[in-house]
């Protein structure tokens, strides 16, 4: 599926469709585009950002015992702000074209906003957590009011994820940095976020440089994707020590797991998507089709969705019969028709912005010691 500009992130929006049929992509052209996978119906948010969008997160609200009535999409931007879009969800509308009630933005960081997470505090308050290239983590109400912040002593925050095994009265968040560290902290009640209510852990150091993505599998263990050209499996019961390392020829941008079939899937800067046997750590198959760096993955059942700098979203089946067929075709290229590279339209970026985007995504961060001291304001 061709989009209007380079795609920097993708995520499934279960508030729009509980079956996961709707995904949203953050584009370098400043759009948030929604796609219904079953029909290829595509919609785009009203024009707002004039800079690339790097990340997306979702939240839905509803009346008790009723379906979700509104949904919010939050997007982190190069303009240092967080953009928010509010949709009205109606039964008569298709999921990819819900009505946008409003859209706006609020200043969030002193540098690019790199990652977002919507989480719930112990007192049942939904909040936005943002990570920036300025190295800060900041906490916000859904309306954009600042609740507090953390200074982790790092160069940039790459990824934020909620720990699925944390109890509701002590929700935990893990985040990775552009230097190499992984940290965790426990969320307090919303009112305590501004009063030294958040303490950061000692760093987990298993990589040599930037850790781009964190992903929890069905066992609650952590998978990581790094610029040191590896993806690793960190075991919770062993204090997050790695027991599997998957070597790649270039930066690893994302990682997801199919728990039922035992696959680990990684996205690499070399344009390839790799399927690994989780038990053995052996490479099983390589999906080839993108013509630029693969920037993100998401998994809906047996369907793998990938996005890329080539401005396309692609779908791959992990169903056993389909995957075996893909392996057979890769071993015998005569089974496949020759595919040509798609013609891509110019993005909405200037030449200077194009160069800056490439430099940002290609540069390995310098590794330096991190002071685990945390300041909260």
N, C-alpha and C positions, 0 to 999 in steps of 0.2 A: 504494500500500500504506500503510495507516494504522498509525502507531506510537503508543505510549502518551504521548509527550511531544515537545517540540521536539527536532529533530535538529540537532546542531552539527557533525558530521563523518561521513564515510562512506569506506570503503576496501574493496578486494577482498582476500579471504583465499585466496591460492593454496595455502597449506598444507592447507586444508580440501578444496579441489577445484582441481586443476591447470588446469581449463578456465575458472576464474573464475566458477563458477556461484554462489558464496557470497559475499555482502557483509556487512559488519558496520557498524552505525551507533552513534555515541556520542550518547546522549540527555541532555537537560537534566534529566530525572527521575532520573538516576543509573544508568540501565541501559545495558548493551552488548547490542544486539539483533542476532541473525544471521538473514539471510534467504537461502533458496535460491531463486534467481530463476526456475528452470524450474518449480517447484511451488508457490511462494508459502508454503512451509513456514517458519514463524517461530519462533525460540526466543530466550529472554532469559537472561542470566547471573543467578546467584544474587544476591539483594539484598545490597548492600554500601555503596556510596557514598550519602551523604545530600545530595549537591550535584551540580550539572551536570558532565557529562563533556565535555571539549572536544576530545579527540584520541585516536587509536588507532594502534597499531602491532602487528606480528605477528612471531612467530618459531616455527620448527618444528624438531624434532630427530628423528633416525631412526638405526636400525642400518644399517651399511654394506650397500648393495645392496638395502635394503628400503624400502618406502614410509614416509612420516612416521608415527611412532608416537605422538608427543605434539605439541601446538601450544600456544603461549602467546599470549594477547592482553593487551596493555598499554594502559591508558587513563589519560590525564591528567585531573586533576580540579580543581574549584574549591576543594576542601579542602586544596590545596597538596601533595597526595600523588599517587603513581602506584599505580594498582590493577592487579593481575595475576591472570589466570585461566588455569589450566592444564587443557587438554582431553586426554582419551585418544581417539585416533583408531582406530576399528575398522572393518573391512570390512563388518560386519553393520549398521552404523549409518548413517543418512542424515546428510549433511554439516552440515545446519543444527541437528542435535540431538545432537552428540557429547557424551560424558559429561564433565562438569566434575569434575576430580579435586580441585582446591583453588582457593581464591581468597583473596587477602590484599592488603595495601597497605603502603607505606612512605613516610615523610615525604620530600619531594623539594625543595621550594622554600619561600621565605618569602612567596610570593604565588601566584596561580593558575598551574597548569601549563598552558601554552598549546599545546605541540607536542611530539611524540615521534618518534624515529627509532631503528630497530634497525640497527646497522652492524657491520662486521667489521674488526678491527684487522689490521695486517700480520702479526701472529703468530697469526692465525686465531681470535681470541677475539671472540665475539659480545657486543656491549655495547648498553646503552640510552643514548641521548643525549636529554636533555630540555631544553626551553626554557621559561622562565617569564616571567610579567608583572613579576618582579623584575629582569629584564634579564640574568639568569645563564643560562649553558649548563652542564649538569652531566652527568657520565659515571657510569654504574652497571653493575655486573654484572647478569646476568639475574635474580639472586636479590635484588637491591636493595642491594648493598654499594657505597658511594660510592668511585669511583676518582679523581675530580678534578673541577675546574670551571674555567670561563672567565668573566671579567667583561669584557664587550665595551663597556662604557660606554654602553649603550643603555637605553632606557626599558622595553622589553619585546621578547621574541623571539617572532616570529609563526609562522615556518615553518622546518623543517629538511629538507634533501634531500641524498641522496648523488649525487655526480657519476658518471654511468654510464661516462664515458670515462677515469676515473682508473685507473691501474694498481693491481693487487692489493697491491703492496708500498708503495704511497703513496696510500691511499684519501682522497678529498677530500670534504668536507662544505660545503655552502653554507647560509647562513641569512639570513633577512630580519628587519627590526626594525619596531617600531611608530613609529619616527621617520622613516625612509625608506631607510635604508642596507641594502645587501646585503654580506655578508662571506663569506670562505671560509677554511678551515683544513685541514691535512693531519693525519690521525690517525697517531700513533705506535703502537708496541707498547703493550699494555694497561698494562704495568708503568710506563711513562713518563708516563702521564696525570696522575699526582700530582706530577711533578717537573719542572715547566716544559717539558713535552714537546710542548705545543701552542702554536703561534704563529698569530695571526690576521692576515689580509691588510688592506691599506688598503681603505676602504669603496668600494663601487660605488654611485654616487648617480645615479639616473635618474628618481626619482619625487619628488613634493613632500611626501608624507606616508606613512603606514603601508603596508608591502608585505605583504599578507596571505598570498599563496601564490607558490611557485616551482615550475616544472614544466619538466623536460627533455624536448625532443622527440627524434625519432629521429636527428637530425643532431648531437645533443649541445648544441644551442643552448638558451637559457633563455627561458622565458616567465614573465611576472610579472603579478600581479593586485594592484591598489592602491586605497586609499581616495581617491586623487586622481582617481578616475573613469576610469582608463585601464588597459589591459593592454598590455604591451610585449614585443617580441621582441628579446632581447639576443644578439648574434652573438659566438660564442666566438672566432673567428679575428680579430675586430676588438677584442679586449680588452673584451668584454661591452658594447660600445656598441649602442644601440638603432637598428634600421632600420625598425621598424614600430610605430605607436602606434594602438591601437583605442580610440576615445572612447566613453564610456558616460554615461548621465544620472545615475548614482549610483555608490556604492562598488562595485568589482569584487571579489567574494569568492573566486572560484576560476577556474582556467583549465586546460584539457586540450587535447591535439592528436590528431587522427586523421591520421596520417602518410600512409596509403595514399591517402586521398581529398583530402588537402590542406586539411582543415578545422581551424580553431581555435574552440573552444567556451568561452564565458565565462558565469559565473554572476554575477548582479547583485542588489544590494539592492532594485531596483525590481520584483522577483518574476519577472523574465524570464531566459531562457536564450538566448544569441545564438550563431549559427553564422556564422563569418567565413571568407571565402576567404583562405587564408594567402598566396597569391602576390600578390594585388592589395590585400589589406587591406579589401575591401568586405564589407559585411554581406549575407549570403545569406538568412538566415531567422531568425525569432524564435520559439522554443517558448514558448507561453503555457499555463499550467495551475496553477502554484503561486499561493497566495493570501497568501503572506508571503515575506519575504526568503529567497532561495536561498543556502544556506550551504556546499554542497559538491557536487562532481562526481566521478565516476569512469567510466572507459571500459573496456568488455570487448568487444573486437572491434568490431562495428558498433552495439553497444548502449551508449547513454549513460544513466547513472543519476544522478539529482539528488536532493538532500535539502533540507529547508527548515524554517524556524521554524513552518510550518503543520503540522508533525508528520507529513508524508507523504514517502514515497520514490516517485519517479516514473521511468518508463522511456520512452526515446525512441529510435527507430531512425534511424541514420545511413546505412543501406543506400540506395544511389542511388535506387531506385524509391520507397522509402518517404519519403525526404526530398523528392523531387519532388512526391509526392502531398501532403505537408504544406505545401509552398510553394503549390501550386494551391489547397488548401483555405483558406489564409490570404488569398489574393487574392480568393477567392469564398466568403464566409462562409456562403452558402446551402448549401454542400456539407457543412457541419457542423451537428450538432444542438446546440441551446443547452445548455451545461454550467453547472451551478450549483456554487457554492462548497461544499466539504465541511463538515459540521458537526464542529468539532474539540472534543475533550474538554478540560477544564482540565488543565494540567500539574500536576506534583507540587510546583511552586514556590510559595512564599508571595508575597503582593503585593510585599513588599520585595525579594525575590529576583528577581521578574519585572522590577521597575523597574531593578534593578542589571544584569540581563542585557541589557536593552534599552539602557541607558546605555553598557555596555561595548561593544556591537556597533555603536552609532551614533556614538560620540564620535570625532572626528578628533583624532589625537595632535598635540600642538604640536611643530613642527619646530625642532630646536635642534642646534648643532654637536656632533659626537661626537668624543671623544678616543679614538684607536685604541689607546691603551695597554691591554694585557691583563694581568690578574693571574691566576695559577694557584695554587690551594691544594690 
